[in-house]
Amino acid sequence: MKNVSISLTGIIFLAISACTKAVDISAEKVAIEKVLVNYVVSVENEDMELYTRNVVHDKAMVNYGAFGNPIVGWDALKKVIEDQNTMLSEIKIDVSDLKIHVYETGKFAWATCLWSFKALMAENPIVLAVRCTWVLEKREPGWVIIHFHKSVPVS
């Protein structure tokens, strides 16, 4: 009787596993990369509409820019980006060493990359090496950034 019970449990597990749709990790990575590219494009072009489509609007979210205090909530993040758009011009971001990792369920992902960030503040050039970490979640209709952390190396 014990062997029948174990066999039946195994068959049920296999049946449930067969019904679970496999996640296409490669396709998810392509979709995530598009979100990260759109983030950069939105910053470079000061495009708040594009920015808002790629970042979750959550009051509890906490993000870290390269400088300053934690940015808590969507309203605070939106203000930081709007202030950045006022203070900086001619923003150019070159991305390198992008690595995307998708959790096996296909619902969460994290990514890392390096930025070469260039801009003008008034007439003064700014050049920063920025290290970026991203956390994304797959929601309707697709992937959104739910957290980021940016830092500059100490030199």
Summary of the structure (lengths in Angstrom):
residues: 155
radius of gyration: 20.5
end to end distance: 69.2
largest distance: 82.2
contacts: 388
relative contact order: 0.16
helix: 38%
strand: 38%
